[in-house]
Amino acid sequence: MTEEDPTTTLRRLRSSIDNIDAALVYLLAERFKATKQVGHLKADHGMPASDPAREEQQVARLRSLAEQADLDPAFAEKWFNFIVAEVIRHHTEAADSR
Ligand SMILES: C=C(O[C@@H]1C=C(C(=O)O)C=C[C@H]1O)C(=O)O
């Protein structure tokens, strides 16, 4: 079997990376659409922006999923915390504009 040219391999891998990045952007957009609705619901009903107990459950679940998927669980937790910080910022903005 002939080996693939390195330039061709790089192009092929980058094409896959581009598809994955596009999927991640769409997935994140969907997640923020849902969390923004949660933010308005909380603001309308005087509920606190953050829910540490829920976050703790999510971290445990995501760490376990990351292990199964051969992804660093510490990275999964860091990524989750980064996203949640932005969600809380949106929730606080929603509450302040009520
Ligand atoms: C979206 C919510 O609000 C916050 C954001 C969370 C998230 O982005 O997953 C989880 C818990 C809350 O701190 C929620 O309460 O479900």
Ligand as a Chemical Component Dictionary entry (heavy atoms), coordinates in Angstrom:
data_LIG
# 
_chem_comp.id                   LIG 
_chem_comp.type                 NON-POLYMER 
_chem_comp.pdbx_formal_charge   0 
_chem_comp.three_letter_code    LIG 
# 
loop_
_chem_comp_atom.comp_id 
_chem_comp_atom.atom_id 
_chem_comp_atom.alt_atom_id 
_chem_comp_atom.type_symbol 
_chem_comp_atom.charge 
_chem_comp_atom.model_Cartn_x 
_chem_comp_atom.model_Cartn_y 
_chem_comp_atom.model_Cartn_z 
_chem_comp_atom.pdbx_ordinal 
LIG C1  C1  C 0 -28.527 26.696 33.203 1  
LIG C2  C2  C 0 -28.621 26.804 34.545 2  
LIG O1  O1  O 0 -27.977 27.815 35.255 3  
LIG C3  C3  C 0 -26.615 27.727 35.654 4  
LIG C4  C4  C 0 -25.794 27.205 34.533 5  
LIG C5  C5  C 0 -25.623 25.858 34.375 6  
LIG C6  C6  C 0 -25.156 25.300 33.065 7  
LIG O2  O2  O 0 -24.771 26.086 32.193 8  
LIG O3  O3  O 0 -25.178 24.066 32.892 9  
LIG C7  C7  C 0 -25.907 24.984 35.447 10 
LIG C8  C8  C 0 -26.340 25.447 36.647 11 
LIG C9  C9  C 0 -26.523 26.897 36.937 12 
LIG O4  O4  O 0 -25.466 27.347 37.745 13 
LIG C10 C10 C 0 -29.444 25.894 35.353 14 
LIG O5  O5  O 0 -29.702 26.188 36.523 15 
LIG O6  O6  O 0 -29.858 24.840 34.823 16 
# 
loop_
_chem_comp_bond.comp_id 
_chem_comp_bond.atom_id_1 
_chem_comp_bond.atom_id_2 
_chem_comp_bond.value_order 
_chem_comp_bond.pdbx_ordinal 
LIG C1  C2  DOUB 1  
LIG C2  O1  SING 2  
LIG C2  C10 SING 3  
LIG O1  C3  SING 4  
LIG C3  C4  SING 5  
LIG C3  C9  SING 6  
LIG C4  C5  DOUB 7  
LIG C5  C6  SING 8  
LIG C5  C7  SING 9  
LIG C6  O2  DOUB 10 
LIG C6  O3  SING 11 
LIG C7  C8  DOUB 12 
LIG C8  C9  SING 13 
LIG C9  O4  SING 14 
LIG C10 O5  DOUB 15 
LIG C10 O6  SING 16 
# 
